[in-house]
Amino acid sequence: MAVPPTHLRAGSCAIVGLPNVGKSTLLNRLVGKRLVAVSPKPQTTRNRILGIHRGTCPGVEPSAVELCFVDTPGIQRGKGALRRFMREEALAAAADADVSLLMIDATERRAALPARLAEPDAGELLAAIAATPLVIALNKVDRAHKPELLPQIEAWAAWGAARPDPVEVVPISATTGDGVDALVAAIASRLPVGPAMFPPDMVTDRAESFLAAELIREQLFHQLGQELPYSAAVVVERFEEHDRGDLAIGAFIAVERESQKAIVIGRGGQRIKELGVAAREALTELFGCAVHLSLLVKIAPAWTTAEAGLRRFGYRGEP
């Protein structure tokens, strides 16, 4: 095993923001793997997820970096144990990080107004990032109206000027990669110098079974779109590597009502069959081997509203 460097920019960076601003897309790009589910549906991310980016940043001394990015659920108020858990995950990650990366959607009309962060669902977030160095990523610039970008950058820079530490605003596209190198350099320059924190071959702290569940859930979003119940969860019950190198994965999709189960299965089982094909292809790409996937759908009434439901599905420690 390679020996990790002992003199580099190393530390943690919490990727925070309101729902659906591109946090998970950015994490997947930074680590070069599909670690987390991505979809247009808000609140796709439910857990804190660590992804490690290694490389060099010209202009930063030392130039070697190990950035431990933490993807977080979008900050949003709401009732129920699951929404409360997601909000707590995001706030805890921001409070623990060496640097906070605040992501803003440049295509949202209100993005030019930092007053957006004065709304109730963002107040807790501002408090959590108040004590750490901050970088702002103005995301989705590839889809934004270009004449509006400079005023947005200026508005956010003026907002950041009220903080005690310098705030850099970096326009990026997490989808195309434009501006991402500059963003990494801005974050790295704010990290301490020291030894690497993780083995050089480690990309995430999550188990492979968790990554498999995320990819299956991502395909759920793509297959069902707006029909997908917010309460849908994926649990991997079996993850076995065979001697010949292939994987056998058994998972179930949990929903809260019989009507939701019918939506996921589809007429004659066609929808879950299509889901299985798409998920198997994604899993094969992720793990680099043949994958045998079996999927079931189970009903777990009102699991999102109670702490016991969160524990059962792995959102509060061990079930």
Secondary structure, DSSP 8 states (H G I E B T S, - for coil): -----SSEEEEEEEEE-STTSSHHHHHHHHHTS--S---SSTT---S-EEEEEEEE-TTSSS-EEEEEEEE-------SSHHHHHHHHHHHHHHHH-SEEEEEEETTSGGGG-GGGGGSHHHHHHHHHHTTS-EEEEEE-TTTS-GGGHHHHHHHHHHHHTTSSS--EEEE--TTT-TTHHHHHHHHHTTS-EE--SS-TT---SS-HHHHHHHHHHHHHHHHHGGGS-TT-EEEEEEEEE-TTS-EEEEEEEEESSHHHHHHHH-GGGHHHHHHHHHHHHHHHHHHTS-EEEEEEEEE-TTGGGSHHHHHHTTSSS--
